[in-house]
Amino acid sequence: MDFSRRLRLFLIGVVLGSVLMYFYVLKDRNIYKSPKEVLLEKLLHFPLQMSTMALCQANCNHLDTALLRKAWSKAEINFSESKVNEQPCPLYHIRLNKAIGVSQIFMCSICDDFVVLQEIKEIAKCDCK
């Protein structure tokens, strides 16, 4: 068998193997994600930290952070009201579809490896500063 015939058989095998691997491994994965999907994934999986103002607001209104994390899975991120060029971490305006108590709007800083809840917008009045 000469070299060109072996090369053609090898390339046919590589192409067939690549097609099979695509259908077995990558078929159901969404490798092209929108910015909203990336941010929601970070919200769900990164550790949550709270600023002193958010902690005060959450304690004053008896908000459960576990319920907040569940509600973030279907949250909407309003990019027009967000401060995406904020340093060191961008600040995002997040609206929940399902309200937690009276709270629906949150301001969160999403950094490279953690999330900081900065402020809860719609909330009963507390003396938090």
Backbone as JSON, one array per atom type, in Angstrom:
{
  "sequence": "MDFSRRLRLFLIGVVLGSVLMYFYVLKDRNIYKSPKEVLLEKLLHFPLQMSTMALCQANCNHLDTALLRKAWSKAEINFSESKVNEQPCPLYHIRLNKAIGVSQIFMCSICDDFVVLQEIKEIAKCDCK",
  "N": [[0.85, -1.16, 0.0], [0.67, 2.13, -0.93], [1.89, 5.42, 0.13], [0.04, 7.58, -0.28], [-2.45, 6.32, -0.39], [-2.64, 5.24, 2.19], [-2.63, 7.63, 3.61], [-5.07, 8.81, 2.77], [-6.93, 6.91, 3.78], [-6.38, 7.2, 6.51], [-7.16, 9.91, 6.92], [-9.9, 9.75, 6.3], [-10.74, 8.11, 8.41], [-10.16, 9.82, 10.58], [-11.96, 11.94, 10.1], [-14.46, 10.59, 10.22], [-14.33, 9.66, 12.87], [-14.25, 12.11, 14.23], [-16.78, 13.18, 13.62], [-18.42, 11.28, 14.88], [-17.62, 11.63, 17.56], [-18.49, 14.25, 17.97], [-21.3, 13.94, 17.91], [-21.66, 12.25, 20.12], [-20.48, 13.57, 22.32], [-20.5, 16.48, 22.19], [-22.97, 17.3, 21.24], [-25.32, 18.06, 22.79], [-24.4, 20.13, 24.31], [-24.25, 23.57, 24.94], [-22.11, 25.55, 23.59], [-21.86, 28.12, 22.82], [-22.47, 30.85, 24.46], [-24.57, 33.44, 25.67], [-23.88, 36.77, 26.98], [-25.58, 37.18, 29.16], [-26.2, 34.55, 29.98], [-23.69, 33.68, 30.83], [-23.21, 35.4, 33.0], [-25.36, 34.72, 34.7], [-24.68, 32.1, 35.25], [-22.35, 32.53, 36.72], [-23.49, 33.86, 38.92], [-24.92, 31.79, 40.09], [-22.99, 29.88, 40.78], [-20.66, 30.95, 41.94], [-19.13, 31.94, 45.08], [-21.16, 33.74, 47.39], [-20.94, 36.95, 48.62], [-21.73, 39.56, 50.91], [-22.29, 43.05, 51.02], [-21.96, 45.51, 53.66], [-24.22, 47.13, 53.71], [-26.11, 45.64, 52.22], [-26.24, 43.37, 53.82], [-27.32, 44.42, 56.15], [-29.82, 45.27, 55.12], [-30.89, 42.78, 54.34], [-31.06, 41.43, 56.81], [-32.8, 43.12, 58.18], [-35.16, 42.8, 56.74], [-35.58, 40.1, 56.82], [-34.61, 38.28, 54.8], [-33.85, 35.34, 53.02], [-30.86, 33.97, 52.0], [-30.5, 31.58, 50.66], [-32.92, 31.14, 49.31], [-32.72, 33.3, 47.64], [-30.59, 32.59, 45.96], [-31.76, 30.45, 44.56], [-33.77, 31.81, 43.19], [-32.28, 33.33, 41.45], [-31.75, 31.82, 39.21], [-33.52, 32.26, 37.12], [-33.32, 34.96, 36.6], [-33.37, 38.36, 35.36], [-31.06, 40.39, 33.69], [-30.43, 43.71, 33.57], [-28.82, 45.44, 31.33], [-28.69, 48.08, 30.54], [-29.04, 49.67, 32.79], [-26.96, 48.82, 34.3], [-23.59, 49.04, 35.53], [-21.17, 48.39, 33.73], [-18.53, 48.99, 33.28], [-17.36, 49.52, 35.64], [-14.82, 49.67, 38.13], [-13.19, 47.72, 40.63], [-14.73, 45.57, 39.86], [-17.47, 44.82, 37.7], [-20.77, 46.25, 38.06], [-23.96, 45.01, 38.31], [-27.38, 45.31, 37.43], [-29.98, 43.55, 38.61], [-32.97, 41.88, 38.08], [-35.48, 40.02, 39.57], [-37.65, 37.46, 38.44], [-39.45, 36.08, 39.99], [-40.5, 37.29, 42.92], [-38.82, 37.73, 46.03], [-40.17, 37.9, 48.92], [-40.73, 41.27, 49.28], [-38.74, 42.04, 47.7], [-37.24, 42.58, 44.6], [-35.35, 43.74, 42.94], [-31.89, 43.87, 42.6], [-28.52, 44.93, 43.2], [-25.52, 43.81, 42.08], [-22.07, 43.06, 42.31], [-20.08, 41.38, 40.1], [-17.36, 39.53, 40.15], [-14.21, 38.0, 39.13], [-14.08, 35.55, 40.52], [-15.94, 35.56, 42.57], [-19.08, 36.77, 43.95], [-20.57, 39.8, 44.88], [-23.13, 41.0, 46.75], [-24.37, 44.09, 46.56], [-26.48, 45.95, 47.04], [-29.94, 46.04, 47.91], [-32.64, 46.92, 46.09], [-35.61, 47.31, 45.93], [-37.2, 47.38, 48.77], [-38.42, 47.13, 52.14], [-38.33, 50.02, 54.25], [-35.34, 50.62, 55.97], [-32.91, 51.53, 58.44], [-30.27, 51.67, 57.07], [-26.99, 52.32, 56.15]],
  "CA": [[0.0, 0.0, 0.0], [1.52, 3.31, -1.01], [1.68, 6.46, 1.14], [-1.16, 8.4, -0.54], [-3.62, 5.52, -0.03], [-2.67, 5.2, 3.66], [-3.0, 8.96, 4.08], [-6.5, 8.97, 2.54], [-7.64, 6.08, 4.77], [-6.21, 7.84, 7.81], [-7.99, 11.11, 6.97], [-11.3, 9.31, 6.36], [-10.94, 7.66, 9.79], [-10.17, 10.98, 11.47], [-13.2, 12.66, 9.86], [-15.55, 9.79, 10.78], [-14.2, 9.69, 14.33], [-14.61, 13.45, 14.7], [-18.23, 13.3, 13.52], [-19.0, 10.46, 15.94], [-17.36, 12.28, 18.85], [-19.37, 15.41, 18.06], [-22.65, 13.52, 18.27], [-21.68, 11.65, 21.44], [-20.0, 14.43, 23.4], [-20.79, 17.91, 22.1], [-24.27, 17.57, 20.62], [-26.28, 18.71, 23.67], [-23.79, 21.24, 25.02], [-24.33, 24.89, 24.32], [-20.8, 26.16, 23.79], [-21.97, 29.54, 22.49], [-23.33, 31.41, 25.5], [-24.75, 34.89, 25.65], [-23.35, 37.37, 28.21], [-26.52, 36.97, 30.25], [-26.05, 33.18, 30.47], [-22.42, 33.6, 31.55], [-23.38, 36.08, 34.3], [-26.25, 33.92, 35.56], [-23.9, 30.95, 35.71], [-21.48, 33.02, 37.8], [-24.34, 34.13, 40.08], [-25.34, 30.53, 40.71], [-21.92, 28.98, 41.2], [-19.61, 31.61, 42.7], [-19.51, 32.23, 46.46], [-21.87, 35.0, 47.57], [-20.56, 37.81, 49.73], [-22.68, 40.67, 51.03], [-21.77, 44.3, 51.57], [-22.57, 45.82, 54.95], [-25.56, 47.66, 53.45], [-26.97, 44.53, 51.82], [-26.42, 42.51, 54.99], [-28.27, 45.12, 57.01], [-31.13, 45.2, 54.47], [-31.37, 41.4, 54.39], [-31.43, 41.13, 58.19], [-33.96, 43.95, 58.53], [-36.35, 42.29, 56.05], [-35.62, 38.66, 57.0], [-34.43, 37.61, 53.51], [-33.06, 34.11, 53.06], [-29.95, 33.96, 50.85], [-30.7, 30.33, 49.91], [-34.02, 31.41, 48.37], [-32.2, 34.25, 46.66], [-29.8, 31.84, 44.98], [-32.69, 29.7, 43.72], [-34.49, 32.75, 42.33], [-31.35, 33.88, 40.46], [-31.64, 30.98, 38.02], [-34.34, 32.83, 36.04], [-33.27, 36.41, 36.75], [-33.1, 39.19, 34.18], [-30.01, 41.37, 33.92], [-30.68, 44.92, 32.8], [-27.51, 45.98, 31.01], [-28.74, 49.54, 30.37], [-28.9, 50.29, 34.11], [-25.77, 48.27, 34.94], [-22.33, 49.77, 35.35], [-20.29, 47.29, 33.31], [-17.13, 49.45, 33.24], [-16.98, 49.83, 37.02], [-13.6, 49.0, 38.56], [-12.5, 46.58, 40.04], [-15.7, 44.58, 39.37], [-18.69, 45.43, 37.15], [-21.96, 46.27, 38.9], [-25.09, 44.63, 37.45], [-28.75, 45.54, 37.9], [-30.61, 42.25, 38.44], [-34.39, 41.84, 38.44], [-35.97, 38.66, 39.71], [-38.99, 37.21, 37.92], [-40.24, 35.68, 41.15], [-40.05, 38.13, 44.03], [-38.54, 37.13, 47.34], [-40.79, 38.9, 49.8], [-41.01, 42.44, 48.45], [-37.51, 42.35, 46.98], [-37.13, 42.11, 43.23], [-34.22, 44.34, 42.23], [-30.64, 43.76, 43.34], [-27.3, 45.4, 42.57], [-24.46, 42.86, 42.42], [-20.79, 43.1, 41.64], [-19.67, 40.03, 39.73], [-15.92, 39.53, 39.89], [-13.72, 36.8, 38.45], [-14.3, 34.31, 41.26], [-16.93, 35.71, 43.63], [-20.19, 37.7, 43.72], [-20.85, 40.63, 46.05], [-24.44, 41.66, 46.74], [-24.1, 45.44, 47.03], [-27.64, 46.67, 47.54], [-31.26, 45.54, 47.55], [-33.33, 48.16, 45.71], [-37.0, 47.36, 46.38], [-37.21, 46.75, 50.09], [-39.03, 47.98, 53.18], [-37.37, 51.01, 54.76], [-34.48, 50.28, 57.11], [-31.87, 52.55, 58.67], [-29.01, 51.08, 56.64], [-26.17, 53.28, 55.41]],
  "C": [[0.91, 1.23, 0.0], [1.07, 4.38, -0.01], [0.38, 7.23, 0.93], [-2.44, 7.63, -0.15], [-3.75, 5.43, 1.49], [-3.1, 6.55, 4.24], [-4.51, 9.21, 3.9], [-7.32, 8.15, 3.54], [-7.55, 6.68, 6.17], [-7.12, 9.06, 7.94], [-9.48, 10.77, 7.02], [-11.63, 8.85, 7.78], [-11.01, 8.82, 10.77], [-11.49, 11.74, 11.32], [-14.38, 11.89, 10.46], [-15.51, 9.79, 12.31], [-14.59, 11.04, 14.91], [-16.13, 13.65, 14.67], [-18.9, 12.49, 14.63], [-18.8, 11.1, 17.31], [-18.23, 13.52, 19.02], [-20.76, 14.98, 18.52], [-22.72, 12.89, 19.65], [-21.39, 12.65, 22.55], [-20.57, 15.85, 23.33], [-22.19, 18.26, 21.6], [-25.18, 18.4, 21.51], [-25.69, 19.88, 24.44], [-23.93, 22.52, 24.24], [-23.0, 25.59, 24.58], [-20.8, 27.64, 23.45], [-22.98, 30.16, 23.45], [-23.42, 32.92, 25.35], [-24.14, 35.46, 26.94], [-24.27, 37.16, 29.4], [-26.36, 35.57, 30.84], [-24.76, 33.03, 31.27], [-22.56, 34.24, 32.94], [-24.29, 35.3, 35.23], [-25.54, 32.68, 36.08], [-22.96, 31.36, 36.84], [-22.29, 33.29, 39.06], [-24.68, 32.85, 40.83], [-24.19, 29.76, 41.34], [-20.82, 29.65, 42.02], [-20.06, 31.87, 44.13], [-20.12, 33.63, 46.58], [-21.35, 35.71, 48.81], [-21.55, 38.97, 49.75], [-21.98, 41.89, 51.59], [-22.48, 44.57, 52.89], [-23.99, 46.35, 54.77], [-26.53, 46.54, 53.09], [-27.24, 43.59, 53.0], [-27.43, 43.13, 55.96], [-29.69, 45.04, 56.43], [-31.72, 43.79, 54.53], [-31.82, 41.02, 55.8], [-32.69, 41.89, 58.61], [-35.25, 43.38, 57.94], [-36.45, 40.77, 56.07], [-35.56, 37.91, 55.66], [-33.51, 36.41, 53.67], [-32.17, 34.07, 51.82], [-30.06, 32.67, 50.04], [-31.84, 30.49, 48.9], [-33.58, 32.37, 47.28], [-31.41, 33.54, 45.58], [-30.69, 31.03, 44.04], [-33.4, 30.63, 42.74], [-33.59, 33.33, 41.24], [-31.28, 33.04, 39.19], [-32.46, 31.52, 36.85], [-34.39, 34.35, 36.13], [-33.0, 37.09, 35.41], [-32.04, 40.21, 34.55], [-30.26, 42.55, 32.99], [-29.34, 45.6, 32.55], [-27.53, 47.5, 30.86], [-28.59, 50.27, 31.71], [-27.68, 49.77, 34.88], [-24.57, 49.15, 34.66], [-21.25, 48.74, 35.02], [-18.83, 47.7, 33.26], [-16.63, 49.85, 34.62], [-15.71, 49.04, 37.39], [-13.65, 48.77, 40.06], [-13.45, 45.52, 39.48], [-16.93, 45.29, 38.83], [-19.88, 45.27, 38.09], [-23.17, 46.05, 38.01], [-26.41, 44.84, 38.17], [-29.55, 44.28, 37.59], [-32.05, 42.32, 38.93], [-34.83, 40.38, 38.47], [-37.38, 38.55, 39.13], [-39.94, 36.85, 39.06], [-39.7, 36.44, 42.35], [-39.8, 37.29, 45.28], [-39.02, 38.15, 48.36], [-41.21, 40.08, 48.93], [-39.83, 42.77, 47.54], [-37.51, 41.75, 45.58], [-35.88, 42.61, 42.55], [-33.0, 44.35, 43.14], [-29.52, 44.38, 42.53], [-26.17, 44.5, 43.04], [-23.2, 43.18, 41.65], [-20.37, 41.67, 41.36], [-18.21, 40.09, 39.31], [-15.52, 38.22, 39.24], [-14.04, 35.51, 39.2], [-15.23, 34.46, 42.47], [-17.97, 36.76, 43.23], [-20.43, 38.48, 45.0], [-22.2, 41.29, 45.85], [-24.25, 43.03, 47.37], [-25.3, 46.1, 47.69], [-28.92, 45.97, 47.08], [-32.13, 46.77, 47.32], [-34.75, 48.25, 46.26], [-37.12, 46.62, 47.71], [-37.91, 47.71, 51.07], [-37.94, 48.87, 53.78], [-36.66, 50.51, 56.01], [-33.48, 51.43, 57.28], [-30.51, 51.95, 58.34], [-28.25, 52.12, 55.82], [-24.8, 52.74, 55.15]]
}
